[in-house]
Amino acid sequence: MPTFVSKIPYYYIAFVLAVFSVVLVQVVMQSKWGYYFLSIREDQDAAESLGIDTHRYKMVSLNIAAFLTGMAGALFMNYMGFIDPEVVFSLHDISIMAILVGIVGGVGTIYGPAVGAFVMVGVHEFFRTGFFGFFKGMAALTGSDFLNVAAKYISHAHVLGFGILVVLVILYLPNGIVGDWKKLIGGFFSITKKEAAT
């Protein structure tokens, strides 16, 4: 499969696709369809009693989501040069990561998936690089075999980091970071005020 020689075109294509996705979802959710989608999500029976064809609008919603997912998948396949079940369905790769991004960022929010993607990729890179090279640097500086082994294991521990992050979000921010933003900021400012008072 032909691919670009440089990674830079992929970055710009992915960026444009991400912006297009967010704008499209925002436009759709502010239209009549968006109100139909919200009413179906909140109470399908009540939406049907108001005359909304719930089956039709669920299919419209599915088609929009499938189109955006398919565009992202086609770009990813071209970037990788091949595709197989291990790439798409493994825990730390695409399918599970997409679900975790929504949970962490905030399900039912427009900007939640973007925020969740930043957080999850940050956690992934934090572990993959061994705390941004801290363990590898310390191992090289001290010559410690233990730190070399620790750096190796930590670079593969991002799944553990994902698990801890998701558990914390579900326990303390059940609507995700964007969904519970006011709660998160309110908690931060209340802690700051307590520290200032003492």
Secondary structure, DSSP 8 states (H G I E B T S, - for coil): ----SSSHHHHHHHHHHHHHHHHHHHHHHTSHHHHHHHHHHH-HHHHHHTT--HHHHHHHHHHHHHHHHHHHHHHHHHHHS---HHHHHSTTSHHHHHHHHHHHH-TT-SSHHHHHHHHHHHHHHHHHTHHHHHHHHHHHHH--HHHHHHHHHHTT-HHHHHHHHHHHHHHH-TTHHHHTHHHHHHHHHHHHHHHHH-
